[in-house]
Amino acid sequence: MRLNHCHNFHDFQELARRRLPSPIYNYIAGGADDEVTLRRNTASFEAVDLVPNVLRGVADVDLSTTVMGQTIGLPVYLSPTALQRLFHHQGERATAAAAERFGTMFGVSSLGTVSMEELARKHANPQVYQFYFHKDRALNSAMMARAKESGIKVMMLTVDSITGGNRERDLRTGFSIPFRLTAAGLAQFVMKPAWGLNYVTHEKFSLPQLDAHVDMKGDTLTIGRYFTEMLDPSMSWDDVASMVAEWNGPFCLKGVMSVEDARRAAEIGCAGIVLSNHGGRQLDGSRTGFDQLDEIVQAVGDRMDVMMDGGVTRGTHVLKALALGAKAVGLGRYYLFPLAAAGQPGIERALTQMKAELVRGMRLMGCTRVSDLNRSMLRHRT
């Protein structure tokens, strides 16, 4: 199986599975507990039908949109995700370059493996910095200051991860950061020689957003331990309001799911929210971002930009979200599996397919602009 055999999300996932050691593949693919929410994220789109219009003159389709003051060429963006150089040695460098080629936004995580400063220097497309609220308040301020100095315009605070989800795949495989080759890992190293060769012949794994502030003392640190030991479960709305004021620019909360919280985010001056259940990796059994989208847009869509992520595998999924009022849709595993499979060419192939699906879907819906999509074009199955 090769990259040119990949024609959809599932093909990229299969190619990534073949190329990655099992602990790393399962880290990307897995969710919390019984993975109910992980499955529902995609299934939720199937409960809504598109109602197309015809004879609208759709020769020219404009996919551009504006979100949190950033103009992007596609109504999708590459969500911030952790540890990308474990999946492919190019890591965030591939993600940023692919996003720039398609004129869209990308995010860099606190657990990113390439520095936000390097990416900001190299790429002109909008960049979001995503961070977690640490127990060390000075660390939070220092991270925001670094982002501001690098020229990043949009700050994104993840609010659904004050403690780690129960990711049982990681427990079974022994996945940790920094990645350590246990006995089982050594077997995977032998079975996946191309990944192993790339891992040991490229620059040493690091977490540049955290390395200056956190001393791991050479120890392994599971993802769950990072969330549980370093992040602050006492985070409150007053804390976030202070950060919004300190940042003094577009500030977004990722992980909001209730109307009450969406209204509170608007009240403290947030420019946007992302409806997200962290890819089904935190609270299993929680609602999906798509299922919550309509009521939250109705409640606060005139006061802030509402986005969503989770389970997006097709252009039609994006169209349904846009029709309900999402300003843009975040992609996670949709680009991570292509990254793992083939680096930057993988992401670019996936985005090429997404763009083609969006253009085709817009034409079949009778729309030439993102703003043409609306709730009247959807019907919910009962």
Secondary structure, 3 states (H helix, E strand, C coil): CCHHHCCCHHHHHHHHHHHCCHHHHHHHHCCCCCCHHHHHHHHHHHHEEECCCCCCCCCCCECCEEECCEEECCCEEECCCCCHHHHCCCCHHHHHHHHHHCCCCEEEECCCCCCHHHHHHHCCCCEEEEECCECCHHHHHHHHHHHHHHCCCEEEEECCCCCCCCCHHHHHHCCCECCCCCHHHHHHHHHCHHHHHHHHHCCCCCCHHHHCCCCCCCCCECHHHHHHHHECCCCCHHHHHHHHHHHCCCEEEEEECCHHHHHHHHHCCCCEEEECCHHHCCCCCCCCHHHHHHHHHHHHCCCCEEEEECCCCCHHHHHHHHHCCCCCEEECHHHHHHHHHHCHHHHHHHHHHHHHHHHHHHHHHCCCEHHHCCHHHEEECC
